[in-house]
Amino acid sequence: MSRPPRPNRAWILALALLAACSATPRPASGPADVAATYAEAGRWVEAAREIEIALRRHPDDPALLLQAGAIHERLGADVRAADALETATRRAPRDPAVWAAWAAFEARRGRTDSAYVAWRRARALAPADRAIAEAFARAAEQAGLDDEARQARQGLARDPAP
């Protein structure tokens, strides 16, 4: 019985090129991608493991910290989620998305005052962002700051949606 011929370098490169050009998704390239894949599949424990690996490599990356916060919250690990999100606000204090993520997390935990403060910060950083402005108005209303909520809603009424 003869052995099949051993593939040569050109054949291997052709297969690699074909794989790269195919319509099938690429495999995840790092722990953050793997974590996202696990999260999309609802495999939260595995997602948490992978995001922690990614954070060990890049502990100050705000995007990874937001991803970690979302994964840990989904697992019910609110303390770990809060730690990740708070760290993100320290690492990227001028990023409205970080403050919006923190605000939404605090609102889900029922921490109305903290959510309001974070939404106010997000709004100050992105005054033209309609979603942030609407969330800020709701947070002000929930915090009992009716005048501020009214002003925010009037601002939304003056600026038509795109």
Secondary structure as GFF3:
##gff-version 3
##sequence-region A 1 162
A	DSSP	alpha_helix	9	21	.	.	.	ID=ss1
A	DSSP	alpha_helix	31	40	.	.	.	ID=ss2
A	DSSP	alpha_helix	44	57	.	.	.	ID=ss3
A	DSSP	alpha_helix	62	75	.	.	.	ID=ss4
A	DSSP	alpha_helix	78	91	.	.	.	ID=ss5
A	DSSP	alpha_helix	96	108	.	.	.	ID=ss6
A	DSSP	alpha_helix	112	125	.	.	.	ID=ss7
A	DSSP	alpha_helix	130	142	.	.	.	ID=ss8
A	DSSP	alpha_helix	146	158	.	.	.	ID=ss9
###
